[in-house]
Amino acid sequence: MGIGDKLNNAAEKAAGKAKEATGKATDDRDLQAEGRADQTTASAKQAGENVKDVFRG
């Protein structure tokens, strides 16, 4: 996995956490769900990149 991919995934996950926290603070369940979805997407991308690394190495 390239360093750029790692940074992008980490940034996406952090943005998802921020959305979720904002949703909790404002009692916006849709925003909370969107934040959790963003985190899940970032984690899935990272897992896919890790699998690629295993087969490359």
Secondary structure, DSSP 8 states (H G I E B T S, - for coil): --HHHHHHHHHHHHHHHHHHHHHHHHT-HHHHHHHHHHHHHHHHHHHHHHHHHHHH-
